[in-house]
Amino acid sequence: MRPRAYHPIGGIPVRPPAWLRLPSVLLVVAAMTAWAVPGSAAVAARQHLTAPAVARATPSCGPAASSLQPTGPPQVTPGSFMATIRARHYLIAGVSESTYPFGFFNPLHGRPEGFEIDIVHAIAKAIFGNPNQVEFKAISDAQRIPEVKSGAVDIVAHTMTILCSRFRKVDFSTVYFRAGAQVLVLKNSPVTGLADLRGKKVCATSTSDSIDYIKAAGAIPVALLNFTDCLVLLQQDDVAAISTDNNIQAGLHAQDPLTKIVGSVFTSEPYGLAISNQHPEFVRFVNAVLQQMRTDGEWAADYRDWVATPAPAPPQANPRLDSWR
């Protein structure tokens, strides 16, 4: 599906031939990104991606059960934020341009694609009847909350874990994906998990919750803008590992098969779509769209297209727990 417009962060998109390791000449590009497409060997490499088996302690706010309930099927009501978006004629979505297979810019098609991109298209379809009335804006991890709070975007779909600390700044949809953190290393690395990285440099994005886990393990965090930048440092042996969610690591491994995911899952990461807390009706609307996707098979189809086969049961919506807010 072709979006209305796309605003990239920058950098040089590269598609590695035959899924080989990225040529060294490209490693000097600080914001280099690499792409893959559905149906390729990269998709097959993700078939055994597992859900998190070990969850961290549940925060008191209950982040995975703290979104607003939809009042029924998605409807654009007069005076609502959805009506404002419809009057503008396009939805503005903040997305990643380098997180394969969730949100990435496909240079072969000249547009953003991925699991989260398809969710945004479904929301646009519910507003306009046309899934392509979307303006995608490429943003970094650090820009996700500021872009929502400032109103620069209507919604963020960017592998964003629902955290209590974030919930007090923006609102979130119900959970649309559950991931878990592991460690990505080079194939010849002796590292078997996070515990082996004490005193070693480990890369993560600057505003991700991975930084805290790296510090807690006694490793040295190296904070960068994007995980593709972390992949460059790993390839250059400038860091010993990358710590992030295993679904993101599966995308990095697809870009460089000379890496491997190691260790047990040590966090639970429920993903939500970030929305301004000034628009609770839009949160309910988005949750209605997500619920529709869960029940009509669209969520499962998108999962099979982008993440792995077979698709598991989708994360179920939970009622809001208001006591902590």
C-alpha positions in Angstrom: 0.0 0.0 0.0 1.3 3.4 -0.9 1.2 6.1 1.8 0.3 9.7 1.2 3.8 10.9 2.1 7.0 9.9 3.8 9.5 11.9 5.7 12.8 10.1 6.3 15.3 10.7 9.2 18.2 10.4 6.8 20.9 7.9 6.2 21.7 5.6 3.3 19.4 2.6 2.7 21.3 -0.5 1.6 20.0 -4.0 0.7 22.8 -6.5 1.2 23.2 -8.9 -1.8 22.4 -12.5 -1.0 22.1 -11.7 2.7 25.8 -11.4 3.1 27.5 -9.4 5.8 27.5 -5.7 5.0 30.5 -4.6 3.0 33.1 -2.8 5.1 33.0 0.3 3.0 29.4 0.9 4.3 30.3 0.5 7.9 31.6 4.1 8.1 28.1 5.4 7.5 26.9 6.3 10.9 23.2 6.1 10.1 23.4 3.2 7.6 20.3 1.0 7.4 19.7 -2.3 5.6 16.5 -3.7 4.3 14.8 -7.1 3.5 11.4 -8.0 2.0 8.7 -10.6 2.9 9.2 -14.1 1.4 13.0 -13.9 1.5 15.4 -16.0 3.4 15.2 -13.4 6.2 11.6 -14.3 6.9 12.6 -18.0 7.2 15.3 -17.0 9.7 12.6 -15.7 12.0 10.4 -18.8 12.1 11.6 -19.9 15.6 11.3 -16.5 17.3 9.9 -17.3 20.7 7.7 -15.3 23.1 9.2 -14.3 26.4 9.3 -17.0 28.9 10.5 -14.9 31.8 8.8 -11.7 32.8 10.2 -8.9 35.0 8.2 -7.9 38.1 4.9 -6.2 37.1 5.0 -2.5 37.8 2.3 -1.2 40.2 0.5 0.6 37.4 -0.1 -2.6 35.5 1.0 -1.2 32.1 -0.4 -4.0 30.0 -3.8 -3.5 31.5 -4.1 0.3 31.5 -5.7 1.4 28.2 -9.1 2.8 27.6 -11.9 0.4 26.6 -13.5 1.0 23.2 -17.2 1.9 23.4 -18.0 -0.3 20.3 -16.9 -0.6 16.7 -14.5 2.3 15.5 -16.7 5.3 14.6 -15.7 8.9 13.7 -17.9 11.0 15.9 -18.6 14.7 15.4 -16.2 17.0 17.4 -13.7 14.1 18.1 -10.0 14.0 17.3 -10.8 11.5 14.6 -13.1 14.1 13.0 -10.2 16.5 13.1 -7.9 14.0 11.4 -10.6 13.3 8.8 -11.0 17.0 8.0 -7.2 17.2 7.4 -7.6 14.3 4.9 -4.7 12.2 6.3 -3.4 10.5 9.4 0.1 11.5 10.7 2.1 8.5 12.1 5.5 8.5 13.6 7.3 5.2 12.7 10.7 3.7 12.5 12.5 3.5 9.1 15.1 0.9 10.3 13.3 -1.7 12.5 12.8 -4.7 10.2 10.3 -6.3 10.1 8.1 -3.9 12.2 8.7 -0.6 10.5 11.3 -0.1 7.8 11.8 1.8 4.5 11.7 -0.6 1.6 13.8 1.0 -1.2 12.5 -1.5 -3.7 9.0 -0.1 -3.3 9.9 3.4 -2.1 7.7 3.3 1.0 7.6 2.2 4.6 6.5 -1.4 5.3 6.2 -3.8 8.1 4.0 -5.2 10.9 3.4 -1.8 12.6 2.9 -0.1 9.2 0.0 -2.4 8.4 -1.6 -1.5 11.8 -1.4 2.2 10.9 -3.0 1.5 7.5 -5.8 -0.3 9.3 -6.4 2.7 11.5 -6.4 5.0 8.5 -8.9 2.8 6.8 -11.2 3.0 9.8 -11.1 6.8 9.6 -11.2 7.4 5.9 -12.3 4.2 4.3 -8.9 4.3 2.5 -5.8 2.7 4.2 -3.4 4.9 2.2 -4.4 8.3 3.6 -1.4 8.3 5.9 1.6 10.6 6.2 4.5 8.6 7.7 7.1 10.5 9.6 10.3 8.6 10.3 11.4 9.3 13.9 14.1 7.9 16.3 13.4 6.2 19.6 14.2 9.4 21.5 11.6 11.4 19.4 8.6 9.1 20.1 7.2 10.8 23.2 8.1 14.4 22.2 6.5 14.0 18.8 3.3 12.8 20.4 3.2 15.4 23.1 3.9 18.3 20.7 1.1 17.1 18.3 3.6 16.7 15.5 2.2 13.2 14.9 -1.2 11.8 15.7 0.1 8.4 16.7 3.4 6.5 17.1 3.9 2.9 16.0 7.5 2.2 16.9 8.2 -1.0 18.9 7.4 1.1 22.0 7.2 -0.8 25.3 4.3 0.3 27.6 6.0 1.5 30.8 4.6 3.3 33.8 7.1 6.1 33.4 5.9 6.6 29.8 2.3 6.3 30.7 2.4 9.5 32.7 3.6 11.4 29.6 1.5 9.9 26.8 -1.4 7.4 26.5 -1.1 4.0 25.0 -3.3 1.6 23.1 -3.9 -1.9 24.3 -1.0 -4.3 23.7 -0.6 -5.4 20.1 2.6 -7.4 20.4 4.7 -9.0 23.2 8.4 -9.2 23.0 11.2 -10.1 25.3 14.8 -8.9 25.6 17.8 -11.1 24.8 21.4 -10.5 23.6 22.7 -10.3 20.0 26.4 -11.2 19.4 28.6 -12.2 16.5 28.5 -15.9 15.6 32.0 -16.5 16.9 31.4 -14.9 20.3 31.7 -17.1 23.4 29.0 -15.0 25.1 25.9 -17.0 26.1 23.8 -14.4 27.8 23.7 -11.0 29.6 25.6 -12.3 32.6 28.7 -12.9 30.5 28.9 -9.2 29.5 30.1 -7.7 32.8 32.7 -5.0 32.1 32.1 -5.2 28.4 30.5 -2.7 26.1 26.8 -3.4 25.1 24.9 -1.2 22.7 21.3 -0.1 22.9 19.3 3.0 21.8 19.5 5.9 24.2 15.9 6.0 25.4 15.2 2.3 25.5 14.7 0.4 28.8 17.6 -1.9 27.7 20.1 0.7 29.0 18.9 0.0 32.6 19.3 -3.8 32.2 22.8 -3.3 30.7 23.9 -1.3 33.7 22.3 -3.7 36.2 24.3 -6.6 34.6 27.5 -4.7 35.2 28.1 -4.1 31.5 29.0 -0.7 29.9 26.1 0.8 28.0 26.8 2.4 24.6 23.8 4.5 23.7 23.1 5.3 20.0 20.2 6.7 18.0 19.1 3.5 16.2 19.8 -0.2 16.5 21.1 -0.3 12.9 23.9 1.9 14.3 24.5 -0.6 17.0 24.8 -3.3 14.4 27.6 -1.4 12.7 29.5 -1.2 16.0 29.0 -4.9 16.6 30.3 -5.7 13.1 33.4 -3.5 13.8 34.0 -5.3 17.2 33.5 -1.9 18.9 30.9 -3.5 21.2 30.5 -7.0 22.5 26.8 -7.3 22.1 23.5 -5.6 21.4 20.7 -5.7 24.0 17.2 -5.2 22.9 13.9 -7.0 22.2 14.3 -10.3 20.5 12.0 -9.4 17.6 14.3 -6.4 16.8 17.3 -8.7 17.1 15.7 -11.1 14.6 15.5 -8.3 12.1 19.2 -7.4 12.7 20.1 -11.0 12.3 18.3 -11.1 9.0 20.4 -8.2 7.9 23.6 -9.9 9.1 23.5 -13.8 9.4 26.9 -13.7 11.0 25.2 -12.8 14.2 23.2 -14.9 16.7 20.7 -14.4 19.5 21.8 -15.9 22.8 20.6 -16.3 26.3 17.3 -16.6 28.0 14.6 -14.0 27.7 15.0 -11.6 30.7 12.2 -9.1 30.3 8.6 -8.9 29.1 8.0 -6.0 26.6 4.3 -5.3 25.9 4.1 -2.9 22.8 1.5 -0.2 22.5 0.7 2.6 20.1 1.5 6.0 21.7 -1.2 8.7 21.6 -1.6 12.0 23.3 -3.3 11.9 26.6 -5.3 14.9 25.4 -7.3 12.6 23.0 -8.9 9.7 25.1 -11.6 9.3 22.4 -8.8 8.5 19.8 -7.3 5.9 22.2 -10.7 4.2 22.4 -11.0 4.4 18.6 -7.6 2.8 18.1 -8.4 0.1 20.6 -11.6 -0.7 18.7 -9.5 -1.0 15.5 -7.1 -3.3 17.3 -9.9 -5.4 18.7 -11.4 -5.7 15.2 -8.0 -6.9 13.9 -7.8 -9.5 16.6 -11.2 -11.0 15.9 -11.3 -10.8 12.1 -8.0 -12.5 11.5 -6.1 -9.4 10.2 -3.7 -9.3 13.1 -2.8 -13.0 12.5 -2.4 -12.4 8.8 -0.1 -9.4 9.4 1.9 -11.5 11.9 2.4 -14.3 9.3 3.4 -11.8 6.7 6.0 -10.1 8.7 7.0 -11.9 11.9 6.7 -15.7 11.8 4.6 -18.6 11.0 2.4 -19.9 12.5 0.8 -16.9 14.2 0.1 -17.2 17.9 -3.1 -15.9 19.4 -3.0 -12.1 19.5 -2.5 -10.3 22.8 -5.9 -9.8 24.4 -7.1 -6.4 25.5 -7.5 -5.7 29.2 -9.5 -3.0 31.1 -7.9 0.1 32.5 -6.6 0.0 36.1 -7.2 3.6 37.2 -6.0 3.4 40.8 -2.4 4.3 40.0 -3.0 7.3 37.8 
